[in-house]
Amino acid sequence: MRALKTVCLVALVLLVPACTTTSPTKSDPVAAEKEIMQRVDSLLHRYASNDQAGVVALLDPQRFTIMGSELNEVIDTPEELRGLMSRDFAQWGAASYSDVRNIDVRVSGQMATAYFVISWTVGKDGPTLPLRLCTTWRKVNGEWLLTQSANAVMAQR
């Protein structure tokens, strides 16, 4: 009987905290969307600065695909991305972005998407073109990493 009382007492001590613990709160969607847009801004800044190592550091190491504005630009290795950036900057010399707009961010669990339009300037005084980007991010060890991206140069009307 004494052993039963001891077992019940231990069970009570272990179960009471579990019963009084609040359930985990759902993540704040506004904060999650802001976190994704910070990653987007980091990606754009690093690309425009030709920071190849910085861009690669934002990529999902398990798997990623980047589809550029040219049909043959399908990138799925860090080496291919470095090559693409090297070719871009050999041609452009410089690049910059501004006016991030038409932003649509969706976050669900470990996946998120960010669709948006930017003004992309090629060269120091080159043309500025509207560029639509669609990005998919995966949370890996608490960090959002780019797993898919596609872009298209938008026709001016």
Residue pairs with C-beta under 8 A, 6 or more apart in sequence:
27 107
29 107
32 107
32 112
33 105
33 107
35 144
36 105
36 107
36 112
36 114
36 137
36 144
37 103
37 105
37 114
39 58
39 137
39 144
39 146
40 100
40 114
40 116
40 135
41 100
42 54
42 58
43 55
43 58
43 135
43 146
44 97
44 100
44 118
45 51
46 54
46 55
46 58
47 55
47 85
47 95
48 95
48 96
48 97
50 85
50 88
50 89
50 95
52 81
52 82
52 85
52 86
55 81
55 85
56 78
56 81
56 82
58 145
58 146
59 78
59 81
59 145
59 146
59 147
60 138
60 140
60 145
60 146
60 147
61 140
61 145
62 138
62 140
62 147
63 76
63 147
64 76
64 145
64 146
64 147
64 148
64 149
65 74
65 75
65 76
65 147
65 148
65 149
66 73
66 74
66 75
66 76
66 81
66 84
66 146
66 148
66 149
66 150
67 73
67 74
67 75
67 149
67 150
67 151
68 74
68 75
68 84
68 151
69 131
69 151
69 152
69 153
73 84
75 81
75 84
88 95
89 95
92 122
92 123
92 126
93 123
93 124
94 123
94 124
95 120
95 121
95 122
95 123
96 120
96 121
97 118
97 119
97 120
97 121
97 131
98 118
98 119
98 121
98 128
99 118
99 119
100 116
100 117
100 118
101 116
101 117
101 118
102 115
102 116
102 117
102 132
103 114
103 115
103 116
104 113
104 114
104 115
104 116
105 112
105 113
105 114
105 115
106 112
106 113
109 139
110 138
110 139
111 136
111 137
111 138
111 139
112 136
112 137
112 138
112 139
112 144
113 134
113 135
113 136
113 137
114 133
114 134
114 135
114 137
115 132
115 133
115 134
115 135
116 132
116 133
117 130
117 131
117 132
117 133
117 154
118 130
118 131
118 133
119 128
119 129
119 130
119 131
120 128
120 129
120 130
120 131
121 127
121 128
121 129
122 128
122 129
129 153
129 154
129 156
130 153
130 154
130 156
131 151
131 152
131 153
131 154
132 151
132 152
132 154
133 149
133 150
133 151
134 148
134 149
134 150
134 151
135 146
135 148
135 149
136 146
136 147
136 148
136 149
137 144
137 145
137 146
137 147
138 144
138 145
138 147
139 145
